[in-house]
């Protein structure tokens, strides 16, 4: 581990901006033009170059950049335009990774030292690509991390080596690990963006082999029947994708929906006439004026907003208790996701989430609450298909019986979905009670 004092003393503002004059392909002539333009802007507009500025006027940036490029007397229009775009993105954008922050097909970006990877959403499914040449040294990677934190109102410093910030322009969540505790010769950045592409519906997911038509029909009936449903799986299995698609297919447009997330992914406000979205916020800096807004606080507030249905992007902390209470006291229709390896571990998962939030409850009480609160578990995994490709698939749908037994309704056997049990009479009676609701 490096000496912590070197990080506290390091100047970062203009160096952070200069460090982001790079792309995956380089032209020495363009680099020379860029450097000359930056020198001119630094000389004539030093305040604009300060990475500590929390607000930069886009119109002013465009005017200053145009002047800086004009004084270079570049003959080729394409080169002029390329330099203008790069300069603007480095001042008001996300530095070296700005092209991918603005690419709607890219939903995740990781930086490990100087290694940059991007997750493309393609018609064939998600694909990771390594992008060479974006960061040429550990120093440039550090300066990029500092630049992103500063623009988001935080500080990149070893006294707070682990933090999560939100990017102002698109709501992307950026997890930052300081280089002082990284073994990758530089900082670690994990950026999850809100997908701005066309949301997939259930028929799209059937075409991709994520579920079949019978399962689709059951899930729609269960949601309309106001069953409380847990969508479970590991990281990056497609929990939010399934949740969004099921909600869009099944929830009646007359319902008032409140969604609670820590990153704006569900995007249901664009689909339902009376949907409201609340986003949790972690305090970005101990000395900053902003405040923590937890999912627990948002859930408590949601109950005061006369919702017909509450949807939680993911539970993992104190909001776990709120969800359990709502599951046994409200009118049903809860939808949420949770990290879970296997449906049989649901009770234990809730027990440990409560314990991790400082809420000690006896095991028997947790089991009683969970089985009373929820009706259906949808479990998703990443599965290797016959071609050796990693695909996302619902591998199990289970019902939680009143006895607490978790019974499989469908199981994936490696080749197809096998119907195992019919839904219980209790669940079917609830579904029939709302049979015409929203149909």
VEXVEX-720618 format. One record per residue (C-alpha): residue number from 1; residue in three letters; x, y, z. Coordinates in pm, 1 decimal, decimal comma. Each point is the difference from the previous one (the first is absolute). Layout:
N
k NUM | r ALA | u X | v Y | w Z
...
// end
This chain:
439
k 1 | r UNK | u 0,0 | v 0,0 | w 0,0
k 2 | r UNK | u 133,8 | v 341,7 | w -95,9
k 3 | r UNK | u 68,3 | v 282,7 | w 242,4
k 4 | r UNK | u -335,4 | v 169,7 | w 61,7
k 5 | r UNK | u 158,5 | v 347,3 | w 14,7
k 6 | r UNK | u 89,1 | v -2,2 | w -367,6
k 7 | r UNK | u -366,4 | v -18,1 | w -92,4
k 8 | r UNK | u -101,7 | v 275,3 | w 239,9
k 9 | r UNK | u 260,6 | v 238,8 | w -140,4
k 10 | r UNK | u -54,5 | v -69,4 | w -368,7
k 11 | r UNK | u -137,7 | v 283,0 | w -211,4
k 12 | r UNK | u -276,1 | v -121,2 | w -226,7
k 13 | r UNK | u -212,9 | v 260,3 | w -169,3
k 14 | r UNK | u 159,2 | v 104,9 | w -328,5
k 15 | r UNK | u 204,1 | v -318,8 | w -15,9
k 16 | r UNK | u -323,7 | v -195,8 | w 21,0
k 17 | r UNK | u -137,6 | v 174,9 | w -304,7
k 18 | r UNK | u 321,1 | v -33,3 | w -196,8
k 19 | r UNK | u 17,8 | v -371,6 | w 81,3
k 20 | r UNK | u -319,2 | v -59,1 | w -190,0
k 21 | r UNK | u 128,1 | v 102,5 | w -343,3
k 22 | r UNK | u 8,4 | v -353,6 | w -129,3
k 23 | r UNK | u -193,5 | v -250,1 | w -205,4
k 24 | r UNK | u 53,8 | v -357,0 | w -104,4
k 25 | r UNK | u 162,6 | v 116,3 | w -324,5
k 26 | r UNK | u 251,2 | v 288,9 | w -12,0
k 27 | r UNK | u 122,3 | v 235,8 | w -266,9
k 28 | r UNK | u 314,5 | v 199,8 | w 87,9
k 29 | r UNK | u -124,8 | v 294,9 | w -204,2
k 30 | r UNK | u -336,4 | v 4,2 | w 178,4
k 31 | r UNK | u 175,7 | v -36,8 | w 336,5
k 32 | r UNK | u 212,9 | v 303,9 | w -84,3
k 33 | r UNK | u -306,1 | v 201,9 | w -97,8
k 34 | r UNK | u -179,1 | v -104,2 | w 318,8
k 35 | r UNK | u 291,7 | v 96,3 | w 221,2
k 36 | r UNK | u 21,1 | v 337,9 | w -168,9
k 37 | r UNK | u -373,0 | v 56,9 | w 48,9
k 38 | r UNK | u 21,5 | v -96,5 | w 369,3
k 39 | r UNK | u 292,2 | v 239,7 | w 47,0
k 40 | r UNK | u -205,2 | v 280,2 | w -155,6
k 41 | r UNK | u -304,7 | v -74,2 | w 217,6
k 42 | r UNK | u 212,7 | v -24,9 | w 314,3
k 43 | r UNK | u 157,8 | v 335,6 | w -77,5
k 44 | r UNK | u -319,2 | v 186,0 | w -87,9
k 45 | r UNK | u -268,5 | v -183,9 | w 205,3
k 46 | r UNK | u 170,3 | v -157,7 | w 304,4
k 47 | r UNK | u -323,4 | v -10,9 | w 202,6
k 48 | r UNK | u -165,6 | v -215,8 | w -264,7
k 49 | r UNK | u 280,7 | v -253,0 | w 29,6
k 50 | r UNK | u -46,0 | v -52,0 | w 372,3
k 51 | r UNK | u -129,1 | v -349,2 | w 68,8
k 52 | r UNK | u -129,7 | v 131,1 | w 331,6
k 53 | r UNK | u -272,6 | v 196,0 | w -174,6
k 54 | r UNK | u -329,1 | v -167,9 | w 88,4
k 55 | r UNK | u -187,5 | v 165,1 | w -285,5
k 56 | r UNK | u 128,4 | v 80,9 | w -348,7
k 57 | r UNK | u -214,9 | v 180,7 | w -253,3
k 58 | r UNK | u -16,8 | v -211,2 | w -316,5
k 59 | r UNK | u -51,8 | v 305,7 | w -217,7
k 60 | r UNK | u 308,6 | v 167,3 | w 138,9
k 61 | r UNK | u 202,6 | v -317,7 | w -49,5
k 62 | r UNK | u -110,7 | v -25,4 | w -363,4
k 63 | r UNK | u 94,6 | v 363,4 | w -64,3
k 64 | r UNK | u 341,5 | v -27,6 | w 167,0
k 65 | r UNK | u 84,2 | v -327,7 | w -173,9
k 66 | r UNK | u -98,8 | v 147,1 | w -337,9
k 67 | r UNK | u 233,2 | v 295,1 | w 58,8
k 68 | r UNK | u 284,0 | v -225,5 | w 110,7
k 69 | r UNK | u -27,9 | v -218,0 | w -309,5
k 70 | r UNK | u -48,1 | v 296,1 | w -235,7
k 71 | r UNK | u 334,1 | v 154,2 | w 97,3
k 72 | r UNK | u 175,9 | v -322,5 | w -105,6
k 73 | r UNK | u -92,6 | v 62,6 | w -368,3
k 74 | r UNK | u -66,4 | v -367,3 | w -69,4
k 75 | r UNK | u -88,7 | v -53,2 | w -365,6
k 76 | r UNK | u -175,0 | v -338,4 | w 22,1
k 77 | r UNK | u -363,0 | v 30,3 | w 122,7
k 78 | r UNK | u -5,0 | v -358,4 | w 132,9
k 79 | r UNK | u 305,7 | v 61,2 | w 217,2
k 80 | r UNK | u -145,9 | v 326,9 | w 128,2
k 81 | r UNK | u -326,3 | v -170,9 | w 93,3
k 82 | r UNK | u 177,7 | v -294,6 | w 164,4
k 83 | r UNK | u 204,8 | v 233,9 | w 220,5
k 84 | r UNK | u -306,8 | v 206,4 | w 91,1
k 85 | r UNK | u -189,1 | v -311,6 | w 109,4
k 86 | r UNK | u 291,7 | v -132,5 | w 202,5
k 87 | r UNK | u 61,7 | v 329,7 | w 175,6
k 88 | r UNK | u -365,9 | v 42,0 | w 89,7
k 89 | r UNK | u -32,6 | v -352,4 | w 133,4
k 90 | r UNK | u 305,9 | v 49,1 | w 220,6
k 91 | r UNK | u -129,9 | v 321,9 | w 152,1
k 92 | r UNK | u -368,2 | v -81,6 | w 51,6
k 93 | r UNK | u 5,4 | v -375,6 | w -57,0
k 94 | r UNK | u 155,1 | v -299,3 | w 172,3
k 95 | r UNK | u 356,8 | v 36,7 | w -120,2
k 96 | r UNK | u 164,3 | v -294,4 | w -172,1
k 97 | r UNK | u -306,7 | v -220,9 | w 35,0
k 98 | r UNK | u -248,1 | v 261,6 | w -123,6
k 99 | r UNK | u -72,9 | v -175,2 | w -334,3
k 100 | r UNK | u -128,5 | v -306,7 | w 185,2
k 101 | r UNK | u -184,0 | v 200,5 | w 264,3
k 102 | r UNK | u -201,0 | v 148,3 | w -288,2
k 103 | r UNK | u -41,5 | v -325,0 | w -195,3
k 104 | r UNK | u -351,5 | v -139,1 | w 64,3
k 105 | r UNK | u 113,7 | v -353,3 | w -87,9
k 106 | r UNK | u 260,3 | v 2,1 | w 280,9
k 107 | r UNK | u -148,3 | v -75,8 | w 342,1
k 108 | r UNK | u 312,0 | v -64,4 | w 209,7
k 109 | r UNK | u 359,5 | v 123,5 | w 2,4
k 110 | r UNK | u 281,2 | v -128,3 | w 219,0
k 111 | r UNK | u 345,3 | v 148,4 | w 54,2
k 112 | r UNK | u 258,1 | v -219,8 | w 170,7
k 113 | r UNK | u 320,8 | v 200,2 | w 16,1
k 114 | r UNK | u 54,1 | v 84,3 | w -366,1
k 115 | r UNK | u -226,2 | v -276,9 | w -136,9
k 116 | r UNK | u -337,5 | v 117,8 | w -131,2
k 117 | r UNK | u -287,2 | v -235,8 | w -80,4
k 118 | r UNK | u -346,2 | v 84,4 | w -132,6
k 119 | r UNK | u -318,8 | v -206,4 | w 0,0
k 120 | r UNK | u -187,6 | v 30,4 | w -329,7
k 121 | r UNK | u -366,3 | v -99,1 | w -23,5
k 122 | r UNK | u -26,2 | v -161,1 | w -343,4
k 123 | r UNK | u -289,9 | v -175,4 | w -178,6
k 124 | r UNK | u 177,8 | v -327,6 | w 80,4
k 125 | r UNK | u 31,2 | v 87,8 | w 367,2
k 126 | r UNK | u 249,5 | v 179,7 | w 227,4
k 127 | r UNK | u 366,5 | v 1,9 | w -107,7
k 128 | r UNK | u 307,8 | v 118,7 | w 189,3
k 129 | r UNK | u 275,5 | v 172,1 | w -198,9
k 130 | r UNK | u 343,9 | v 114,8 | w 115,3
k 131 | r UNK | u 84,6 | v 344,6 | w -140,5
k 132 | r UNK | u 375,4 | v 51,3 | w -42,1
k 133 | r UNK | u 186,3 | v 328,1 | w 26,2
k 134 | r UNK | u -253,5 | v 200,4 | w 200,8
k 135 | r UNK | u 227,8 | v 45,7 | w 302,5
k 136 | r UNK | u 372,3 | v -3,4 | w -63,3
k 137 | r UNK | u 126,5 | v -2,7 | w 357,7
k 138 | r UNK | u -113,7 | v -54,8 | w 359,8
k 139 | r UNK | u 30,0 | v 376,4 | w 49,7
k 140 | r UNK | u -253,6 | v 63,8 | w -276,0
k 141 | r UNK | u -235,2 | v -256,1 | w 156,5
k 142 | r UNK | u 31,7 | v 176,4 | w 336,7
k 143 | r UNK | u -65,6 | v 336,6 | w -158,7
k 144 | r UNK | u -308,7 | v -137,9 | w -173,4
k 145 | r UNK | u -134,0 | v -127,2 | w 334,1
k 146 | r UNK | u 67,0 | v 338,1 | w 159,3
k 147 | r UNK | u -169,8 | v 177,8 | w -290,0
k 148 | r UNK | u -315,0 | v -213,3 | w 22,2
k 149 | r UNK | u -26,7 | v 39,4 | w 377,2
k 150 | r UNK | u 47,6 | v 375,7 | w -16,9
k 151 | r UNK | u -261,3 | v 43,4 | w -271,0
k 152 | r UNK | u -244,2 | v -205,5 | w 210,0
k 153 | r UNK | u 59,9 | v 217,1 | w 306,9
k 154 | r UNK | u 224,6 | v -246,2 | w 185,9
k 155 | r UNK | u 371,0 | v -19,8 | w 73,1
k 156 | r UNK | u 237,1 | v -272,7 | w -109,5
k 157 | r UNK | u 213,1 | v -57,1 | w 308,9
k 158 | r UNK | u 144,6 | v -290,7 | w 198,7
k 159 | r UNK | u -175,1 | v 101,5 | w 321,3
k 160 | r UNK | u -321,5 | v -110,9 | w -173,6
k 161 | r UNK | u 128,5 | v -283,1 | w -220,8
k 162 | r UNK | u -340,1 | v -156,9 | w -73,0
k 163 | r UNK | u -284,9 | v 212,8 | w -129,4
k 164 | r UNK | u -289,0 | v -3,9 | w -242,1
k 165 | r UNK | u -89,9 | v 313,6 | w -193,6
k 166 | r UNK | u -268,5 | v 86,8 | w -252,4
k 167 | r UNK | u 92,0 | v 158,3 | w -333,1
k 168 | r UNK | u -203,2 | v 320,6 | w -42,6
k 169 | r UNK | u -85,3 | v -21,1 | w -369,0
k 170 | r UNK | u -147,8 | v -350,5 | w -22,4
k 171 | r UNK | u -40,9 | v -133,6 | w 354,2
k 172 | r UNK | u 267,2 | v -267,9 | w -47,3
k 173 | r UNK | u 124,9 | v -155,5 | w 323,9
k 174 | r UNK | u 379,7 | v 5,0 | w 34,5
k 175 | r UNK | u 168,3 | v -213,3 | w 263,7
k 176 | r UNK | u 350,1 | v 132,1 | w 73,4
k 177 | r UNK | u 281,5 | v -191,3 | w 169,5
k 178 | r UNK | u 300,5 | v 220,0 | w 75,5
k 179 | r UNK | u 337,6 | v -107,3 | w -135,0
k 180 | r UNK | u 142,9 | v -8,8 | w 353,6
k 181 | r UNK | u -188,7 | v -326,1 | w 63,5
k 182 | r UNK | u 0,8 | v -135,2 | w -355,5
k 183 | r UNK | u 226,1 | v -278,7 | w -118,9
k 184 | r UNK | u -43,9 | v 100,6 | w -365,3
k 185 | r UNK | u 253,2 | v 284,1 | w -12,9
k 186 | r UNK | u -270,0 | v 264,3 | w -12,2
k 187 | r UNK | u -358,9 | v 65,4 | w 106,4
k 188 | r UNK | u -292,3 | v -235,5 | w -57,2
k 189 | r UNK | u -315,3 | v 146,7 | w -154,0
k 190 | r UNK | u -325,6 | v -185,4 | w -61,2
k 191 | r UNK | u -258,8 | v 204,4 | w -186,9
k 192 | r UNK | u -357,5 | v -120,3 | w -47,9
k 193 | r UNK | u -205,0 | v 215,1 | w -232,6
k 194 | r UNK | u -370,4 | v 37,1 | w -37,2
k 195 | r UNK | u -81,8 | v -174,0 | w -327,4
k 196 | r UNK | u -153,4 | v 251,6 | w -239,7
k 197 | r UNK | u -67,6 | v -256,1 | w -266,8
k 198 | r UNK | u -334,2 | v -156,9 | w -81,9
k 199 | r UNK | u -116,7 | v -206,5 | w 296,4
k 200 | r UNK | u -56,9 | v -365,3 | w -84,0
k 201 | r UNK | u -343,7 | v -149,0 | w 52,0
k 202 | r UNK | u -78,8 | v -357,5 | w 99,1
k 203 | r UNK | u -29,2 | v -116,3 | w -361,3
k 204 | r UNK | u 357,1 | v 125,1 | w -59,9
k 205 | r UNK | u 118,1 | v -197,2 | w 301,6
k 206 | r UNK | u -180,8 | v -312,0 | w -123,5
k 207 | r UNK | u 180,7 | v 38,5 | w -333,2
k 208 | r UNK | u 329,1 | v 15,8 | w 192,6
k 209 | r UNK | u -82,9 | v -318,3 | w 188,9
k 210 | r UNK | u -40,0 | v 164,0 | w 338,8
k 211 | r UNK | u -342,2 | v -157,0 | w 65,5
k 212 | r UNK | u -285,5 | v -171,0 | w -189,3
k 213 | r UNK | u -357,0 | v 101,8 | w -79,7
k 214 | r UNK | u -154,8 | v -200,2 | w 285,6
k 215 | r UNK | u 225,3 | v 168,1 | w 253,1
k 216 | r UNK | u -78,6 | v 339,0 | w -153,9
k 217 | r UNK | u -372,9 | v -63,5 | w 37,9
k 218 | r UNK | u 38,8 | v -106,1 | w 364,1
k 219 | r UNK | u 212,8 | v 303,4 | w 91,3
k 220 | r UNK | u -249,7 | v 239,7 | w -158,7
k 221 | r UNK | u -285,5 | v -164,9 | w 190,0
k 222 | r UNK | u 197,9 | v 6,3 | w 325,6
k 223 | r UNK | u 82,3 | v 371,2 | w -32,3
k 224 | r UNK | u -359,9 | v 87,9 | w -88,5
k 225 | r UNK | u -110,5 | v -221,6 | w 288,4
k 226 | r UNK | u 206,3 | v 225,1 | w 231,3
k 227 | r UNK | u 236,3 | v -276,1 | w 106,9
k 228 | r UNK | u 312,9 | v 122,8 | w 177,6
k 229 | r UNK | u 286,1 | v -112,6 | w -223,1
k 230 | r UNK | u 374,3 | v -25,9 | w 65,8
k 231 | r UNK | u 223,9 | v -1,8 | w -308,4
k 232 | r UNK | u 328,7 | v -153,9 | w 110,2
k 233 | r UNK | u 339,9 | v -77,4 | w -143,9
k 234 | r UNK | u 365,8 | v 93,1 | w 0,7
k 235 | r UNK | u 148,6 | v 323,4 | w -134,5
k 236 | r UNK | u -58,9 | v 64,7 | w -371,1
k 237 | r UNK | u -250,5 | v -280,1 | w -50,3
k 238 | r UNK | u -275,8 | v 229,5 | w -131,1
k 239 | r UNK | u -214,8 | v 50,4 | w 310,6
k 240 | r UNK | u -88,5 | v 358,9 | w -89,3
k 241 | r UNK | u -65,4 | v -98,0 | w -362,4
k 242 | r UNK | u -254,0 | v -262,3 | w 107,7
k 243 | r UNK | u -154,4 | v 229,1 | w 261,0
k 244 | r UNK | u -47,8 | v 281,2 | w -251,9
k 245 | r UNK | u -142,8 | v -229,2 | w -269,5
k 246 | r UNK | u -245,1 | v -171,9 | w 237,4
k 247 | r UNK | u -114,1 | v 332,3 | w 144,6
k 248 | r UNK | u -61,2 | v 149,8 | w -344,3
k 249 | r UNK | u -190,5 | v -307,2 | w -116,3
k 250 | r UNK | u -217,4 | v -57,1 | w 305,5
k 251 | r UNK | u -61,5 | v 311,0 | w 209,5
k 252 | r UNK | u -325,1 | v 178,0 | w -91,3
k 253 | r UNK | u 54,9 | v 355,7 | w -129,4
k 254 | r UNK | u -246,3 | v 135,5 | w 257,6
k 255 | r UNK | u 224,8 | v -88,1 | w 295,0
k 256 | r UNK | u 211,6 | v 252,2 | w 186,5
k 257 | r UNK | u 348,8 | v -149,5 | w 10,7
k 258 | r UNK | u 289,2 | v 111,6 | w 219,9
k 259 | r UNK | u 345,9 | v -131,0 | w -92,5
k 260 | r UNK | u 297,5 | v 13,2 | w 236,8
k 261 | r UNK | u 356,1 | v -53,6 | w -126,7
k 262 | r UNK | u 357,1 | v 107,3 | w 62,7
k 263 | r UNK | u 54,9 | v 47,9 | w -373,8
k 264 | r UNK | u -271,1 | v 93,5 | w -248,2
k 265 | r UNK | u -34,0 | v -321,3 | w -201,4
k 266 | r UNK | u -366,9 | v -100,1 | w -6,5
k 267 | r UNK | u -117,5 | v 304,8 | w -200,1
k 268 | r UNK | u -365,4 | v -74,4 | w 65,0
k 269 | r UNK | u -89,5 | v 369,9 | w 19,8
k 270 | r UNK | u 38,2 | v 5,4 | w -378,9
k 271 | r UNK | u -257,0 | v -278,3 | w -36,3
k 272 | r UNK | u -270,1 | v 44,9 | w 264,6
k 273 | r UNK | u -209,4 | v 316,8 | w 31,0
k 274 | r UNK | u 10,9 | v 2,0 | w 381,5
k 275 | r UNK | u 343,4 | v -137,8 | w 85,2
k 276 | r UNK | u 242,9 | v 189,5 | w 222,0
k 277 | r UNK | u 365,6 | v -83,6 | w 51,6
k 278 | r UNK | u 219,0 | v 67,6 | w 304,0
k 279 | r UNK | u 376,7 | v -51,5 | w -4,2
k 280 | r UNK | u 208,0 | v -60,1 | w 311,4
k 281 | r UNK | u 305,9 | v 216,4 | w 47,5
k 282 | r UNK | u 318,0 | v -70,6 | w 193,7
k 283 | r UNK | u 176,4 | v 303,6 | w 144,8
k 284 | r UNK | u 290,9 | v 56,9 | w -236,1
k 285 | r UNK | u 233,7 | v 170,6 | w 246,0
k 286 | r UNK | u 9,8 | v 26,3 | w 377,3
k 287 | r UNK | u 36,6 | v 378,3 | w -27,0
k 288 | r UNK | u -248,3 | v 48,9 | w -282,7
k 289 | r UNK | u -334,7 | v 172,8 | w 42,8
k 290 | r UNK | u -198,1 | v -288,0 | w -149,1
k 291 | r UNK | u -167,5 | v -260,6 | w 220,1
k 292 | r UNK | u -47,1 | v -374,1 | w 4,2
k 293 | r UNK | u -338,5 | v -113,7 | w -127,5
k 294 | r UNK | u -30,2 | v -371,7 | w 70,1
k 295 | r UNK | u -233,2 | v -249,8 | w -163,5
k 296 | r UNK | u -147,6 | v -46,9 | w 347,5
k 297 | r UNK | u -96,4 | v 368,9 | w 14,4
k 298 | r UNK | u -139,6 | v -14,9 | w -352,3
k 299 | r UNK | u -209,5 | v -307,9 | w 79,9
k 300 | r UNK | u -150,0 | v 164,7 | w 308,2
k 301 | r UNK | u -82,3 | v 305,0 | w -210,4
k 302 | r UNK | u -145,3 | v -214,0 | w -279,7
k 303 | r UNK | u -265,7 | v -133,7 | w 236,4
k 304 | r UNK | u -118,3 | v 360,4 | w 44,5
k 305 | r UNK | u -42,9 | v 52,9 | w -372,9
k 306 | r UNK | u -317,7 | v -213,1 | w -30,5
k 307 | r UNK | u 160,7 | v -261,6 | w -226,0
k 308 | r UNK | u -192,3 | v -283,8 | w -157,7
k 309 | r UNK | u 327,9 | v -183,0 | w -40,6
k 310 | r UNK | u 360,2 | v 41,5 | w 120,2
k 311 | r UNK | u 293,5 | v -129,4 | w -203,3
k 312 | r UNK | u 349,4 | v -13,3 | w 151,2
k 313 | r UNK | u 296,1 | v -33,9 | w -233,4
k 314 | r UNK | u 206,2 | v -193,5 | w 253,9
k 315 | r UNK | u -14,2 | v -56,5 | w 374,8
k 316 | r UNK | u 305,7 | v -62,3 | w 214,3
k 317 | r UNK | u -12,9 | v 221,3 | w 312,1
k 318 | r UNK | u -241,2 | v 149,6 | w 252,0
k 319 | r UNK | u -271,7 | v 15,1 | w -265,4
k 320 | r UNK | u -24,3 | v -380,5 | w 33,6
k 321 | r UNK | u -209,8 | v 42,3 | w 315,2
k 322 | r UNK | u -222,8 | v 255,9 | w -173,2
k 323 | r UNK | u -61,6 | v -238,4 | w -288,4
k 324 | r UNK | u -93,4 | v -283,4 | w 237,0
k 325 | r UNK | u -240,1 | v 222,7 | w 191,2
k 326 | r UNK | u -162,8 | v 123,7 | w -320,4
k 327 | r UNK | u -25,7 | v -357,3 | w -125,8
k 328 | r UNK | u -218,4 | v -103,5 | w 291,7
k 329 | r UNK | u -194,3 | v 325,1 | w 51,3
k 330 | r UNK | u -59,6 | v 156,1 | w -342,7
k 331 | r UNK | u -227,8 | v -110,5 | w -284,4
k 332 | r UNK | u 264,8 | v -199,6 | w -187,2
k 333 | r UNK | u 164,1 | v 53,2 | w -334,5
k 334 | r UNK | u 355,1 | v 53,0 | w 129,3
k 335 | r UNK | u 273,0 | v -59,6 | w -257,0
k 336 | r UNK | u 367,9 | v 0,7 | w 92,7
k 337 | r UNK | u 338,5 | v -150,0 | w -78,0
k 338 | r UNK | u 254,7 | v -155,4 | w 232,6
k 339 | r UNK | u 339,7 | v -163,6 | w -39,4
k 340 | r UNK | u -47,3 | v -371,0 | w 59,9
k 341 | r UNK | u 180,9 | v -314,7 | w -114,7
k 342 | r UNK | u -287,5 | v -243,5 | w 41,4
k 343 | r UNK | u -373,2 | v 34,0 | w 82,0
k 344 | r UNK | u 36,2 | v -233,3 | w 298,3
k 345 | r UNK | u 225,5 | v 259,5 | w 164,5
k 346 | r UNK | u -265,0 | v 274,5 | w 6,4
k 347 | r UNK | u -71,0 | v -15,8 | w 374,3
k 348 | r UNK | u 369,7 | v 4,2 | w 86,1
k 349 | r UNK | u 62,9 | v 288,7 | w -239,2
k 350 | r UNK | u -263,7 | v 214,3 | w 169,5
k 351 | r UNK | u 134,4 | v -95,9 | w 342,4
k 352 | r UNK | u 352,7 | v 112,2 | w -90,9
k 353 | r UNK | u -116,5 | v 320,3 | w -170,0
k 354 | r UNK | u -187,9 | v 94,8 | w 316,2
k 355 | r UNK | u 298,0 | v -92,4 | w 215,8
k 356 | r UNK | u 235,0 | v 199,1 | w -224,5
k 357 | r UNK | u -225,0 | v 303,6 | w 44,9
k 358 | r UNK | u 25,3 | v -33,9 | w 377,5
k 359 | r UNK | u -350,0 | v -145,9 | w 34,4
k 360 | r UNK | u 21,6 | v -313,9 | w 210,5
k 361 | r UNK | u -306,6 | v -222,1 | w -27,3
k 362 | r UNK | u -41,2 | v -364,5 | w 100,5
k 363 | r UNK | u 30,9 | v -244,6 | w -289,3
k 364 | r UNK | u -353,9 | v -132,2 | w 48,8
k 365 | r UNK | u -138,8 | v 353,3 | w -13,7
k 366 | r UNK | u 182,0 | v 72,8 | w -327,3
k 367 | r UNK | u -131,0 | v -322,7 | w -153,3
k 368 | r UNK | u -354,9 | v 83,1 | w 111,7
k 369 | r UNK | u 24,0 | v 350,4 | w -145,9
k 370 | r UNK | u 153,0 | v -105,2 | w -333,1
k 371 | r UNK | u -248,3 | v -280,0 | w -66,5
k 372 | r UNK | u -289,3 | v 231,9 | w 88,6
k 373 | r UNK | u 136,2 | v 287,2 | w -209,4
k 374 | r UNK | u 82,7 | v -168,0 | w -332,4
k 375 | r UNK | u -170,4 | v -232,2 | w -243,0
k 376 | r UNK | u 235,4 | v -63,8 | w -293,7
k 377 | r UNK | u 377,3 | v -18,4 | w -61,6
k 378 | r UNK | u 138,4 | v 39,5 | w -352,4
k 379 | r UNK | u 361,9 | v -114,6 | w -10,7
k 380 | r UNK | u 236,7 | v 98,9 | w -282,6
k 381 | r UNK | u 347,5 | v -131,2 | w -75,0
k 382 | r UNK | u 264,4 | v 40,5 | w -266,6
k 383 | r UNK | u 7,3 | v -327,2 | w -187,4
k 384 | r UNK | u 252,6 | v -141,2 | w -245,8
k 385 | r UNK | u -186,8 | v -115,2 | w -311,7
k 386 | r UNK | u 93,5 | v -274,2 | w -247,7
k 387 | r UNK | u 220,4 | v 242,6 | w -193,3
k 388 | r UNK | u 198,3 | v 87,5 | w 310,1
k 389 | r UNK | u -160,8 | v 345,2 | w 24,6
k 390 | r UNK | u -102,2 | v 152,8 | w 331,1
k 391 | r UNK | u -374,1 | v 76,5 | w -9,1
k 392 | r UNK | u -250,1 | v 130,9 | w 254,0
k 393 | r UNK | u -289,9 | v -227,3 | w 81,9
k 394 | r UNK | u -275,8 | v -45,7 | w 254,6
k 395 | r UNK | u 95,2 | v -337,0 | w 144,1
k 396 | r UNK | u -270,3 | v -28,0 | w 264,1
k 397 | r UNK | u -337,9 | v 142,0 | w 95,4
k 398 | r UNK | u -115,3 | v -101,6 | w 345,8
k 399 | r UNK | u -293,9 | v 66,5 | w 227,8
k 400 | r UNK | u 35,3 | v 60,1 | w 372,2
k 401 | r UNK | u -279,8 | v -194,9 | w 165,4
k 402 | r UNK | u -175,3 | v 104,2 | w 320,4
k 403 | r UNK | u 190,7 | v -280,9 | w 173,6
k 404 | r UNK | u 331,0 | v 162,6 | w -96,2
k 405 | r UNK | u 86,6 | v -270,9 | w -251,7
k 406 | r UNK | u 155,2 | v 133,6 | w -322,9
k 407 | r UNK | u -147,5 | v -203,3 | w -285,9
k 408 | r UNK | u 129,5 | v 8,3 | w -357,1
k 409 | r UNK | u -252,4 | v 80,4 | w -270,6
k 410 | r UNK | u 251,6 | v -7,5 | w -287,8
k 411 | r UNK | u 357,6 | v -125,5 | w -10,2
k 412 | r UNK | u 260,7 | v 29,4 | w -274,8
k 413 | r UNK | u 158,9 | v -341,3 | w -53,8
k 414 | r UNK | u 280,2 | v 114,9 | w -230,2
k 415 | r UNK | u -201,6 | v -44,2 | w -319,0
k 416 | r UNK | u -353,0 | v 119,8 | w 71,9
k 417 | r UNK | u -236,4 | v 123,0 | w 270,3
k 418 | r UNK | u -177,8 | v -278,1 | w 186,2
k 419 | r UNK | u -336,3 | v 71,8 | w 168,6
k 420 | r UNK | u 37,4 | v -148,5 | w 348,4
k 421 | r UNK | u -306,7 | v 102,0 | w 202,3
k 422 | r UNK | u -314,9 | v 197,8 | w -61,0
k 423 | r UNK | u -46,8 | v 323,5 | w 194,6
k 424 | r UNK | u -176,7 | v -55,3 | w 330,7
k 425 | r UNK | u -379,3 | v 45,6 | w 29,6
k 426 | r UNK | u 66,8 | v 298,7 | w 228,2
k 427 | r UNK | u 208,2 | v 181,7 | w -261,9
k 428 | r UNK | u -240,8 | v -88,9 | w -280,7
k 429 | r UNK | u -292,1 | v 131,8 | w 205,3
k 430 | r UNK | u 185,2 | v 329,2 | w 42,6
k 431 | r UNK | u 72,9 | v 14,9 | w -374,3
k 432 | r UNK | u -366,5 | v -69,7 | w -85,4
k 433 | r UNK | u -109,2 | v 276,3 | w 235,3
k 434 | r UNK | u 182,3 | v 252,0 | w -220,9
k 435 | r UNK | u -61,2 | v -185,0 | w -328,7
k 436 | r UNK | u -148,4 | v 304,2 | w -175,4
k 437 | r UNK | u 227,6 | v 256,5 | w 162,4
k 438 | r UNK | u 184,4 | v 173,5 | w -284,1
k 439 | r UNK | u -77,3 | v -264,6 | w -262,1
// end
